[in-house]
Amino acid sequence: MAFVINACADMLPKPQDALKVESISLNQSDISLLVGAEYALKATITPGNATDRRASWSSSDTNIATVDTYGKVSAKKEGEATITVTTLDGCKTTTCTVTVTATE
């Protein structure tokens, strides 16, 4: 069993001129992959010049699909998983549903 701890930086002191994250979005909200396939999700943080653009990635079920620190999704076995990306500044989140099917 894997645990993912998301720590948001909202409570940390910031410089007076820090530009806060307003939102985060992904290039896809749903993807379908065959077992063994990979797909690179792309996160867009607004504003583009936010001071702290770091984000963490997680999967609701790592037996079905995993995601690395860059948003690369790997399909492991049939089923459905939700990939979540969360900004450290502001705890803004968005998700992508991944449906994994068997290879033919």
N, CA, C and O atoms as a MOPAC input file, in Angstrom:
PM7 MOZYME 1SCF
protein

 N      0.84000 1    -1.16200 1     0.00000 1
 C      0.00000 1     0.00000 1     0.00000 1
 C      0.88700 1     1.22800 1     0.00000 1
 O      1.85100 1     1.30000 1     0.76300 1
 N      0.57500 1     2.18600 1    -0.84000 1
 C      1.36000 1     3.40700 1    -0.92700 1
 C      0.59200 1     4.55900 1    -0.30800 1
 O     -0.62600 1     4.65600 1    -0.45500 1
 N      1.29600 1     5.41800 1     0.37500 1
 C      0.68600 1     6.61000 1     0.95500 1
 C      1.31200 1     7.82600 1     0.31400 1
 O      2.52400 1     7.88200 1     0.10400 1
 N      0.47900 1     8.79600 1     0.00500 1
 C      0.96400 1    10.05200 1    -0.54700 1
 C      0.55900 1    11.15300 1     0.40500 1
 O     -0.61400 1    11.28100 1     0.75600 1
 N      1.50800 1    11.93100 1     0.81600 1
 C      1.22700 1    13.03900 1     1.70900 1
 C      1.40700 1    14.32600 1     0.91400 1
 O      2.48700 1    14.61900 1     0.40200 1
 N      0.33100 1    15.07700 1     0.82800 1
 C      0.38800 1    16.37300 1     0.14800 1
 C      0.49200 1    17.45000 1     1.20400 1
 O     -0.37400 1    17.56600 1     2.07200 1
 N      1.53400 1    18.22600 1     1.13300 1
 C      1.71000 1    19.32900 1     2.06400 1
 C      1.64400 1    20.62500 1     1.28400 1
 O      2.45900 1    20.86800 1     0.39400 1
 N      0.68100 1    21.44700 1     1.62000 1
 C      0.55100 1    22.73200 1     0.94200 1
 C      1.36600 1    23.77200 1     1.68300 1
 O      1.51500 1    23.72000 1     2.90400 1
 N      1.87700 1    24.69100 1     0.94100 1
 C      2.76700 1    25.70100 1     1.51100 1
 C      2.02300 1    26.96100 1     1.93900 1
 O      2.65200 1    27.98900 1     2.19000 1
 N      0.69200 1    26.90000 1     2.02600 1
 C     -0.08600 1    28.08500 1     2.38700 1
 C      0.28900 1    28.67200 1     3.74200 1
 O      0.19600 1    29.88200 1     3.94700 1
 N      0.70500 1    27.82500 1     4.65300 1
 C      0.97200 1    28.29100 1     6.00800 1
 C      2.39600 1    28.81900 1     6.18400 1
 O      2.73200 1    29.36500 1     7.23500 1
 N      3.21400 1    28.66100 1     5.17600 1
 C      4.58700 1    29.14200 1     5.28000 1
 C      4.65900 1    30.62100 1     4.93300 1
 O      3.90600 1    31.09400 1     4.08200 1
 N      5.56400 1    31.36300 1     5.58900 1
 C      5.69400 1    32.78200 1     5.25400 1
 C      6.19100 1    32.95200 1     3.81700 1
 O      7.03000 1    32.18600 1     3.34300 1
 N      5.66900 1    33.94600 1     3.15000 1
 C      6.06000 1    34.23500 1     1.77300 1
 C      6.53600 1    35.67900 1     1.67300 1
 O      6.14700 1    36.53200 1     2.47100 1
 N      7.38000 1    35.93600 1     0.68700 1
 C      7.77600 1    37.33100 1     0.47800 1
 C      6.55500 1    38.17400 1     0.14900 1
 O      5.57700 1    37.66300 1    -0.39700 1
 N      6.60100 1    39.43000 1     0.46800 1
 C      5.48400 1    40.35500 1     0.22500 1
 C      5.07200 1    40.38800 1    -1.24400 1
 O      3.89300 1    40.55400 1    -1.55500 1
 N      6.03500 1    40.23100 1    -2.14400 1
 C      5.74200 1    40.35400 1    -3.56900 1
 C      5.48000 1    39.00100 1    -4.24000 1
 O      5.49200 1    38.91000 1    -5.46700 1
 N      5.24100 1    37.94400 1    -3.44100 1
 C      4.99800 1    36.61800 1    -4.00900 1
 C      3.67900 1    36.61700 1    -4.79000 1
 O      2.66800 1    37.14800 1    -4.33100 1
 N      3.71600 1    36.00900 1    -5.97400 1
 C      2.52800 1    35.91000 1    -6.81000 1
 C      1.92100 1    34.51800 1    -6.59300 1
 O      2.53500 1    33.50900 1    -6.94100 1
 N      0.71600 1    34.47100 1    -6.01800 1
 C      0.07100 1    33.20200 1    -5.64400 1
 C     -0.51000 1    32.47000 1    -6.84800 1
 O     -0.91000 1    33.08000 1    -7.84000 1
 N     -0.54600 1    31.14600 1    -6.73100 1
 C     -1.19700 1    30.30100 1    -7.72600 1
 C     -2.70200 1    30.52900 1    -7.61700 1
 O     -3.26300 1    30.53800 1    -6.52100 1
 N     -3.34800 1    30.71300 1    -8.77400 1
 C     -4.80300 1    30.90800 1    -8.80100 1
 C     -5.52500 1    29.62700 1    -9.19300 1
 O     -6.61300 1    29.34900 1    -8.69000 1
 N     -4.92100 1    28.84000 1   -10.09500 1
 C     -5.56500 1    27.60100 1   -10.53500 1
 C     -4.54600 1    26.68400 1   -11.19500 1
 O     -3.42700 1    27.08200 1   -11.51800 1
 N     -4.97700 1    25.44200 1   -11.38200 1
 C     -4.17400 1    24.46600 1   -12.11700 1
 C     -5.13500 1    23.67800 1   -13.00400 1
 O     -6.26500 1    23.38900 1   -12.61100 1
 N     -4.67100 1    23.33600 1   -14.20500 1
 C     -5.48900 1    22.54200 1   -15.12000 1
 C     -4.60200 1    21.50800 1   -15.80000 1
 O     -3.37600 1    21.62700 1   -15.81300 1
 N     -5.24900 1    20.49100 1   -16.36500 1
 C     -4.53800 1    19.45000 1   -17.10000 1
 C     -4.94600 1    19.48000 1   -18.56200 1
 O     -6.03200 1    19.94900 1   -18.90300 1
 N     -4.07300 1    18.97800 1   -19.42300 1
 C     -4.36400 1    18.93500 1   -20.85900 1
 C     -5.43300 1    17.90200 1   -21.19500 1
 O     -5.99200 1    17.94200 1   -22.29100 1
 N     -5.73200 1    16.98000 1   -20.28600 1
 C     -6.78400 1    15.97100 1   -20.48200 1
 C     -7.53900 1    15.78000 1   -19.16800 1
 O     -6.94700 1    15.83800 1   -18.09000 1
 N     -8.85300 1    15.55200 1   -19.26500 1
 C     -9.62600 1    15.24000 1   -18.05800 1
 C     -9.93700 1    13.75100 1   -17.98800 1
 O    -10.25500 1    13.23500 1   -16.91600 1
 N     -9.84900 1    13.05400 1   -19.12100 1
 C    -10.07000 1    11.60500 1   -19.20400 1
 C     -9.13200 1    11.04300 1   -20.25600 1
 O     -8.97800 1    11.62100 1   -21.33300 1
 N     -8.50000 1     9.91100 1   -19.94500 1
 C     -7.69300 1     9.22400 1   -20.95200 1
 C     -7.95100 1     7.72400 1   -20.85900 1
 O     -8.29200 1     7.20200 1   -19.79700 1
 N     -7.78300 1     7.04800 1   -21.98000 1
 C     -7.89400 1     5.59300 1   -22.03800 1
 C     -6.55600 1     5.04600 1   -22.50600 1
 O     -6.00600 1     5.50100 1   -23.50900 1
 N     -6.03700 1     4.06600 1   -21.77600 1
 C     -4.74100 1     3.48200 1   -22.09700 1
 C     -4.85000 1     1.96500 1   -22.09600 1
 O     -5.66800 1     1.38900 1   -21.37900 1
 N     -4.02400 1     1.33400 1   -22.90200 1
 C     -3.88400 1    -0.11400 1   -22.85900 1
 C     -2.87700 1    -0.46300 1   -21.76500 1
 O     -1.98300 1     0.32900 1   -21.46600 1
 N     -3.02000 1    -1.64400 1   -21.16900 1
 C     -2.06200 1    -2.09100 1   -20.16000 1
 C     -0.64900 1    -1.99300 1   -20.74100 1
 O     -0.40100 1    -2.46600 1   -21.85100 1
 N      0.26000 1    -1.39300 1   -20.00900 1
 C      1.65000 1    -1.23800 1   -20.44300 1
 C      1.93900 1     0.08700 1   -21.12200 1
 O      3.10000 1     0.44400 1   -21.32000 1
 N      0.88700 1     0.82500 1   -21.48400 1
 C      1.08200 1     2.11200 1   -22.17200 1
 C      1.39200 1     3.22000 1   -21.16900 1
 O      1.15700 1     3.08500 1   -19.96800 1
 N      1.92400 1     4.30900 1   -21.69500 1
 C      2.23600 1     5.48900 1   -20.88000 1
 C      1.66000 1     6.71700 1   -21.56700 1
 O      1.45800 1     6.73800 1   -22.78100 1
 N      1.40000 1     7.74700 1   -20.75500 1
 C      0.89000 1     9.00800 1   -21.29200 1
 C      1.40200 1    10.13000 1   -20.40900 1
 O      1.36600 1    10.02200 1   -19.18400 1
 N      1.88000 1    11.21100 1   -21.02100 1
 C      2.39400 1    12.35300 1   -20.26500 1
 C      1.30600 1    13.41000 1   -20.12800 1
 O      0.94000 1    14.06800 1   -21.10100 1
 N      0.79200 1    13.56600 1   -18.90600 1
 C     -0.14800 1    14.64400 1   -18.62900 1
 C      0.62600 1    15.94600 1   -18.48300 1
 O      1.75200 1    15.95700 1   -17.98600 1
 N      0.02500 1    17.02600 1   -18.91200 1
 C      0.67500 1    18.33300 1   -18.80300 1
 C     -0.18500 1    19.23400 1   -17.93600 1
 O     -1.34700 1    19.49600 1   -18.24800 1
 N      0.39800 1    19.70200 1   -16.85000 1
 C     -0.28800 1    20.62200 1   -15.93700 1
 C      0.05200 1    22.05700 1   -16.30800 1
 O      1.19600 1    22.37100 1   -16.63800 1
 N     -0.95800 1    22.92700 1   -16.25100 1
 C     -0.75900 1    24.35700 1   -16.49400 1
 C     -1.18900 1    25.11000 1   -15.24800 1
 O     -2.32800 1    24.99400 1   -14.79600 1
 N     -0.26900 1    25.87900 1   -14.70400 1
 C     -0.53600 1    26.67500 1   -13.51000 1
 C     -0.76300 1    28.12100 1   -13.93600 1
 O     -0.02300 1    28.67100 1   -14.75100 1
 N     -1.81500 1    28.72500 1   -13.36000 1
 C     -2.07700 1    30.13200 1   -13.62200 1
 C     -1.99600 1    30.90700 1   -12.31800 1
 O     -2.46600 1    30.44200 1   -11.28000 1
 N     -1.40400 1    32.07800 1   -12.37500 1
 C     -0.75000 1    32.68700 1   -13.53300 1
 C      0.56600 1    31.98000 1   -13.86400 1
 O      1.16500 1    31.31600 1   -13.01800 1
 N      0.98700 1    32.13900 1   -15.08700 1
 C      2.19000 1    31.48600 1   -15.57200 1
 C      3.45000 1    31.91600 1   -14.84400 1
 O      4.45700 1    31.20800 1   -14.86700 1
 N      3.40000 1    33.07000 1   -14.20000 1
 C      4.58000 1    33.57700 1   -13.48900 1
 C      4.39000 1    33.51300 1   -11.96500 1
 O      4.97800 1    34.30400 1   -11.22700 1
 N      3.56300 1    32.56400 1   -11.50400 1
 C      3.38100 1    32.38700 1   -10.05600 1
 C      4.73600 1    32.10400 1    -9.40800 1
 O      5.59500 1    31.45600 1   -10.00500 1
 N      4.91200 1    32.58400 1    -8.21000 1
 C      6.19400 1    32.45300 1    -7.52300 1
 C      6.54500 1    30.99500 1    -7.24000 1
 O      7.66700 1    30.57000 1    -7.51700 1
 N      5.60600 1    30.22100 1    -6.69500 1
 C      5.86300 1    28.81800 1    -6.35300 1
 C      5.00800 1    27.93100 1    -7.25200 1
 O      3.80900 1    27.78000 1    -7.01700 1
 N      5.61700 1    27.34300 1    -8.28000 1
 C      4.89900 1    26.54800 1    -9.26700 1
 C      5.01800 1    25.04400 1    -9.01300 1
 O      4.67900 1    24.24400 1    -9.88500 1
 N      5.49000 1    24.65300 1    -7.83900 1
 C      5.63800 1    23.22900 1    -7.52900 1
 C      4.27000 1    22.56400 1    -7.35900 1
 O      3.30100 1    23.18400 1    -6.92200 1
 N      4.23000 1    21.28300 1    -7.72000 1
 C      2.99400 1    20.51600 1    -7.57700 1
 C      3.33700 1    19.06800 1    -7.27600 1
 O      4.42700 1    18.60000 1    -7.60500 1
 N      2.40500 1    18.35800 1    -6.65100 1
 C      2.59200 1    16.93500 1    -6.37900 1
 C      1.52500 1    16.14800 1    -7.13200 1
 O      0.40500 1    16.61900 1    -7.33200 1
 N      1.90100 1    14.93600 1    -7.54500 1
 C      1.03300 1    14.05900 1    -8.32600 1
 C      0.72100 1    12.81600 1    -7.51000 1
 O      1.56000 1    12.34100 1    -6.74500 1
 N     -0.50800 1    12.28200 1    -7.67500 1
 C     -0.86400 1    11.03200 1    -6.99800 1
 C     -1.89000 1    10.26500 1    -7.82100 1
 O     -2.56900 1    10.82400 1    -8.68200 1
 N     -1.98400 1     8.97100 1    -7.53300 1
 C     -2.95300 1     8.09200 1    -8.17700 1
 C     -3.86900 1     7.51600 1    -7.11400 1
 O     -3.42100 1     7.17300 1    -6.02000 1
 N     -5.15700 1     7.40800 1    -7.43400 1
 C     -6.10500 1     6.83200 1    -6.48400 1
 C     -5.91700 1     5.32200 1    -6.35000 1
 O     -6.32600 1     4.74000 1    -5.34500 1
 N     -5.30600 1     4.68000 1    -7.34500 1
 C     -5.07000 1     3.23400 1    -7.30000 1
 C     -3.81700 1     2.90500 1    -8.09700 1
 O     -3.85800 1     2.79200 1    -9.32200 1
 N     -2.70800 1     2.75300 1    -7.39400 1
 C     -1.42300 1     2.50100 1    -8.05800 1
 C     -1.32800 1     1.10200 1    -8.64400 1
 O     -0.39900 1     0.81600 1    -9.40000 1
 N     -2.26600 1     0.22400 1    -8.31200 1
 C     -2.30000 1    -1.08800 1    -8.95600 1
 C     -2.78200 1    -0.96500 1   -10.40000 1
 O     -2.42900 1    -1.78500 1   -11.24800 1
 N     -3.58100 1     0.05300 1   -10.67400 1
 C     -4.13500 1     0.26300 1   -12.01400 1
 C     -3.29400 1     1.23900 1   -12.82200 1
 O     -2.95600 1     0.96500 1   -13.97400 1
 N     -2.95400 1     2.37600 1   -12.22600 1
 C     -2.14700 1     3.38300 1   -12.93000 1
 C     -1.27300 1     4.12200 1   -11.92700 1
 O     -1.72200 1     4.48200 1   -10.83900 1
 N     -0.02400 1     4.34200 1   -12.30900 1
 C      0.88700 1     5.13000 1   -11.48200 1
 C      1.18600 1     6.43500 1   -12.20500 1
 O      0.95300 1     6.56600 1   -13.40600 1
 N      1.70400 1     7.39100 1   -11.45200 1
 C      2.10500 1     8.67500 1   -12.04200 1
 C      3.40700 1     9.09900 1   -11.37300 1
 O      3.57100 1     8.95900 1   -10.16100 1
 N      4.33500 1     9.62200 1   -12.18600 1
 C      5.60300 1    10.06100 1   -11.60900 1
 C      5.54000 1    11.55500 1   -11.28000 1
 O      4.50200 1    12.19400 1   -11.45100 1
 N      6.64600 1    12.09500 1   -10.81200 1
 C      6.68100 1    13.49700 1   -10.38500 1
 C      6.56400 1    14.48500 1   -11.53700 1
 O      6.42900 1    15.68700 1   -11.31000 1
 N      6.61300 1    13.99400 1   -12.76400 1
 C      6.49000 1    14.86200 1   -13.94200 1
 C      5.14400 1    14.71000 1   -14.63900 1
 O      4.89600 1    15.37300 1   -15.64700 1
 N      4.26200 1    13.84200 1   -14.11600 1
 C      2.95000 1    13.65100 1   -14.71900 1
 C      2.86500 1    12.52400 1   -15.72200 1
 O      1.86700 1    12.40600 1   -16.43200 1
 N      3.90500 1    11.67900 1   -15.79800 1
 C      3.86100 1    10.54100 1   -16.72000 1
 C      3.06300 1     9.41500 1   -16.08600 1
 O      3.43300 1     8.88200 1   -15.04000 1
 N      1.94700 1     9.05900 1   -16.74500 1
 C      1.05600 1     8.01300 1   -16.25600 1
 C      1.45800 1     6.69100 1   -16.90200 1
 O      1.70700 1     6.62800 1   -18.10600 1
 N      1.51800 1     5.63300 1   -16.09100 1
 C      1.82200 1     4.28900 1   -16.58700 1
 C      0.65300 1     3.38100 1   -16.24600 1
 O      0.26000 1     3.27100 1   -15.08400 1
 N      0.09200 1     2.72200 1   -17.28000 1
 C     -1.04400 1     1.81800 1   -17.10400 1
 C     -0.54000 1     0.45100 1   -16.64900 1
 O      0.29800 1    -0.14800 1   -17.32400 1
 N     -1.02900 1    -0.04900 1   -15.52800 1
 C     -0.54500 1    -1.29300 1   -14.93200 1
 C     -1.47600 1    -2.47600 1   -15.17000 1
 O     -1.02700 1    -3.54600 1   -15.58000 1
 N     -2.77300 1    -2.29200 1   -14.91400 1
 C     -3.73600 1    -3.37500 1   -15.12900 1
 C     -5.10700 1    -2.77200 1   -15.37800 1
 O     -5.32000 1    -1.58200 1   -15.14400 1
 N     -6.03300 1    -3.58800 1   -15.85100 1
 C     -7.36600 1    -3.10600 1   -16.18900 1
 C     -8.06600 1    -2.46900 1   -14.99400 1
 O     -7.94600 1    -2.92700 1   -13.85700 1
 N     -8.79400 1    -1.40500 1   -15.28700 1
 C     -9.56200 1    -0.73000 1   -14.24800 1
 C     -9.56100 1     0.76600 1   -14.46800 1
 O     -9.22000 1     1.25200 1   -15.54700 1
 N     -9.94900 1     1.49200 1   -13.43000 1
 C    -10.02000 1     2.95100 1   -13.50900 1
 C     -9.34900 1     3.56200 1   -12.28900 1
 O     -9.52700 1     3.08900 1   -11.16700 1
 N     -8.58600 1     4.60500 1   -12.51800 1
 C     -7.90800 1     5.32700 1   -11.43900 1
 C     -8.01900 1     6.82000 1   -11.71500 1
 O     -8.17900 1     7.24400 1   -12.86000 1
 N     -7.93400 1     7.59300 1   -10.67200 1
 C     -7.95000 1     9.04900 1   -10.81100 1
 C     -6.56700 1     9.58000 1   -10.48200 1
 O     -6.01200 1     9.30000 1    -9.41900 1
 N     -6.01900 1    10.35400 1   -11.41400 1
 C     -4.73200 1    11.02500 1   -11.19100 1
 C     -5.04300 1    12.43300 1   -10.71000 1
 O     -5.83900 1    13.14700 1   -11.32000 1
 N     -4.40900 1    12.82500 1    -9.61300 1
 C     -4.62600 1    14.14900 1    -9.03500 1
 C     -3.31700 1    14.90400 1    -9.00500 1
 O     -2.27900 1    14.35000 1    -8.64200 1
 N     -3.36300 1    16.16500 1    -9.38500 1
 C     -2.20100 1    17.04100 1    -9.24900 1
 C     -2.62600 1    18.20800 1    -8.35600 1
 O     -3.68300 1    18.80900 1    -8.55000 1
 N     -1.76300 1    18.51500 1    -7.36300 1
 C     -2.07100 1    19.54000 1    -6.36400 1
 C     -0.90500 1    20.51500 1    -6.26600 1
 O      0.25000 1    20.10600 1    -6.14500 1
 N     -1.21400 1    21.79700 1    -6.31800 1
 C     -0.16300 1    22.80300 1    -6.16500 1
 C      0.21700 1    22.90200 1    -4.69700 1
 O     -0.63500 1    22.76300 1    -3.82000 1
 N      1.49100 1    23.14000 1    -4.43000 1
 C      1.92600 1    23.33900 1    -3.06100 1
 C      1.47300 1    24.70100 1    -2.55800 1
 O      1.16100 1    24.85600 1    -1.37700 1
 N      1.43300 1    25.68400 1    -3.44000 1
 C      0.95700 1    27.02500 1    -3.10900 1
 C     -0.53600 1    27.08100 1    -3.37100 1
 O     -0.96300 1    27.05700 1    -4.52600 1
 N     -1.32100 1    27.15400 1    -2.33700 1
 C     -2.75600 1    27.31300 1    -2.49300 1
 C     -3.55400 1    26.03100 1    -2.50900 1
 O     -4.78400 1    26.07100 1    -2.46600 1
 N     -2.88000 1    24.88200 1    -2.57000 1
 C     -3.55800 1    23.57800 1    -2.59500 1
 C     -4.62200 1    23.50300 1    -3.68500 1
 O     -5.68800 1    22.93200 1    -3.45700 1
 N     -4.36300 1    24.05500 1    -4.84100 1
 C     -5.27900 1    23.96100 1    -5.98000 1
 C     -5.12300 1    22.58000 1    -6.59700 1
 O     -4.00100 1    22.09900 1    -6.75300 1
 N     -6.23400 1    21.93000 1    -6.95100 1
 C     -6.16100 1    20.58300 1    -7.49800 1
 C     -6.98600 1    20.44500 1    -8.77300 1
 O     -7.91300 1    21.21000 1    -9.03800 1
 N     -6.61200 1    19.44700 1    -9.53800 1
 C     -7.39100 1    19.02800 1   -10.69300 1
 C     -7.11200 1    17.54700 1   -10.90100 1
 O     -6.13000 1    17.01100 1   -10.38600 1
 N     -7.98900 1    16.88800 1   -11.66300 1
 C     -7.86700 1    15.43900 1   -11.82000 1
 C     -8.03600 1    15.00500 1   -13.26300 1
 O     -8.53800 1    15.74400 1   -14.11000 1
 N     -7.60200 1    13.78700 1   -13.51100 1
 C     -7.78400 1    13.11600 1   -14.79100 1
 C     -8.16600 1    11.66800 1   -14.49200 1
 O     -7.48100 1    10.97900 1   -13.73600 1
 N     -9.26000 1    11.21900 1   -15.09200 1
 C     -9.68000 1     9.83000 1   -14.94200 1
 C     -8.95800 1     8.98600 1   -15.98800 1
 O     -8.97800 1     9.29100 1   -17.18100 1
 N     -8.32500 1     7.92400 1   -15.51600 1
 C     -7.57700 1     7.02100 1   -16.40700 1
 C     -8.31000 1     5.68300 1   -16.45500 1
 O     -8.51800 1     5.03800 1   -15.42800 1
 N     -8.69600 1     5.27600 1   -17.66200 1
 C     -9.32400 1     3.97800 1   -17.86700 1
 C     -8.31300 1     3.07600 1   -18.56400 1
 O     -7.84300 1     3.39100 1   -19.65700 1
 N     -7.98300 1     1.96300 1   -17.93500 1
 C     -6.99100 1     1.03800 1   -18.47500 1
 C     -7.71500 1    -0.21000 1   -18.96100 1
 O     -8.50900 1    -0.80600 1   -18.23300 1
 N     -7.43100 1    -0.59500 1   -20.20000 1
 C     -8.02300 1    -1.80800 1   -20.77700 1
 C     -6.91700 1    -2.77400 1   -21.18400 1
 O     -5.76900 1    -2.37400 1   -21.38200 1
 N     -7.27600 1    -4.04700 1   -21.30600 1
 C     -6.31000 1    -5.07100 1   -21.66000 1
 C     -5.86500 1    -4.91000 1   -23.10700 1
 O     -6.61900 1    -4.43300 1   -23.95500 1
 N     -4.63500 1    -5.31200 1   -23.37200 1
 C     -4.13600 1    -5.30400 1   -24.73800 1
 C     -4.83100 1    -6.42000 1   -25.51500 1
 O     -5.22100 1    -7.44300 1   -24.95200 1
 N     -4.97300 1    -6.20000 1   -26.80200 1
 C     -5.68200 1    -7.18700 1   -27.62300 1
 C     -4.78100 1    -8.29400 1   -28.08600 1
 O     -5.22800 1    -9.20200 1   -28.78600 1

